[in-house]
Amino acid sequence: MIRSGGKAPSIILLAHYKALIALRKSYPSLALGSYESPNASGSVMSYQRELGSERTLVVINYGTTAAASVALAQLPANAVLTRVWPAGGADVPADAVGNASISLAAQTAAVYRVH
């Protein structure tokens, strides 16, 4: 969800779109990569994009009530997820069979680099 913090909603929305466009330009897999491992569970969906050696993971929580604990599967074994949008947060490790878990607030999305 986009929060205005007292600014005009149109300015906030423009900044949001600019950030997403910059993200897409920074990670070619988001724009050109193949779709891998789509998953939907309750109000959360996720998918991976892969282009060459670059892999990204997109997770979206459409829910409106609470943060969701999201179980992720079909990641590369022992992969590390680094959140690139919104930036910040600790890296999330996948286990030896490619499973990981993250928490995602209601009505938010996150993009991770998978390495």
C-alpha positions in Angstrom: 0.0 0.0 0.0 1.2 3.5 -0.8 1.2 5.8 2.1 1.2 9.5 1.5 2.8 10.9 4.7 1.1 14.2 4.1 2.1 14.6 0.5 -0.2 14.8 -2.5 -1.2 11.2 -3.5 -0.3 11.8 -7.2 3.2 12.7 -6.2 3.6 9.6 -4.1 2.1 7.4 -6.8 4.6 8.9 -9.4 7.5 8.2 -7.1 6.2 4.7 -6.6 6.1 4.1 -10.3 9.5 5.6 -10.9 10.9 3.2 -8.2 9.3 0.2 -9.9 10.6 1.3 -13.3 14.2 1.7 -11.9 13.9 -1.8 -10.3 12.8 -3.3 -13.6 15.8 -1.7 -15.4 18.2 -2.8 -12.7 17.1 -6.5 -12.9 16.6 -7.6 -16.5 15.1 -10.9 -15.3 12.0 -8.9 -14.1 11.4 -7.6 -17.6 12.6 -10.3 -19.9 13.0 -13.5 -17.8 11.0 -16.6 -17.9 8.3 -17.2 -15.3 9.2 -20.0 -12.9 7.6 -21.7 -9.9 4.3 -19.7 -9.7 2.5 -20.3 -6.4 -0.6 -19.0 -4.7 -1.7 -19.8 -1.2 -4.6 -17.9 0.4 -4.0 -14.2 -0.3 -0.3 -14.5 -1.1 1.2 -15.2 -4.5 4.8 -15.6 -5.6 6.8 -16.3 -8.7 10.3 -16.4 -9.9 11.8 -14.7 -13.0 15.0 -16.1 -14.5 17.2 -14.7 -17.2 20.6 -16.3 -17.7 22.2 -16.5 -14.3 20.0 -13.8 -12.8 17.0 -15.0 -10.7 14.5 -12.8 -8.9 11.5 -13.7 -6.7 8.4 -11.6 -6.5 6.0 -12.1 -3.5 2.7 -10.2 -3.2 0.3 -10.3 -0.2 -3.2 -9.2 -1.3 -4.6 -9.8 2.2 -6.1 -7.0 4.2 -5.9 -8.2 7.8 -2.4 -9.2 9.0 1.1 -10.0 8.0 1.4 -13.4 6.4 4.1 -16.0 7.0 4.9 -17.1 3.5 6.4 -20.5 2.8 8.5 -20.5 -0.3 9.5 -23.6 -2.2 11.3 -24.5 -5.4 14.2 -22.2 -4.8 17.7 -23.3 -5.6 19.2 -25.4 -2.8 20.9 -23.3 -0.2 20.0 -20.1 -2.0 20.1 -16.7 -0.3 17.3 -14.2 -0.8 18.3 -10.6 -0.6 15.4 -8.1 -0.6 15.9 -5.5 -3.3 12.5 -3.8 -3.2 11.7 -2.3 -0.9 15.3 -2.2 0.1 16.5 -3.5 3.4 15.9 -6.4 5.7 18.1 -9.3 6.5 19.0 -12.0 3.9 16.8 -15.1 4.0 18.5 -18.4 3.5 16.8 -21.4 1.8 17.5 -24.8 3.1 19.2 -27.7 1.3 16.0 -28.6 -0.7 15.1 -25.0 -1.6 12.5 -24.0 1.0 12.5 -20.7 2.8 10.0 -18.6 4.8 9.4 -14.8 5.0 6.9 -12.5 6.6 5.1 -10.0 4.5 2.7 -7.4 5.7 -0.9 -7.1 4.3 -1.3 -5.4 1.0 2.4 -5.2 0.3 4.9 -6.8 -2.1 8.6 -7.6 -2.1 11.2 -8.4 -4.7 14.2 -10.6 -3.8 17.4 -11.3 -5.7 18.0 -15.1 -5.5 21.7 -16.1 -5.3 
